[in-house]
Amino acid sequence: MGKEEIIERIHSILIEEFEVEQDKISPDANLKETLGVDSLDYIDLVVIIESNFAFKVKPEEFAQIATLQDFYEYVISKIQSKNLV
């Protein structure tokens, strides 16, 4: 799975599962402020990430994610490291 495919899947998840408007999605968008993702949404997002991308999310790592770019990089790095093992 390439980087663009991962980013597209993330966008689809945000739009379909969290009803985020397409025009609010940009790499510098803040998950909490711009996208309106609250603490309960974070839990749902973790579950969806784990099931869609087949890796376990560590809460301490996910807590460092502020922007969509951070989110992209986190998912991409986890998938790449999983494929290297």
Buried (B, 14 or more C-beta within 10 A) or exposed (E): EEEEEBBEBBBEBBBEBBEBEEEEBEEEBEBBEBBBBEEEBBEBBBEBBEEBBEEEBEEEEBEEBBBBBBBBBBBBEBBEEEEEE
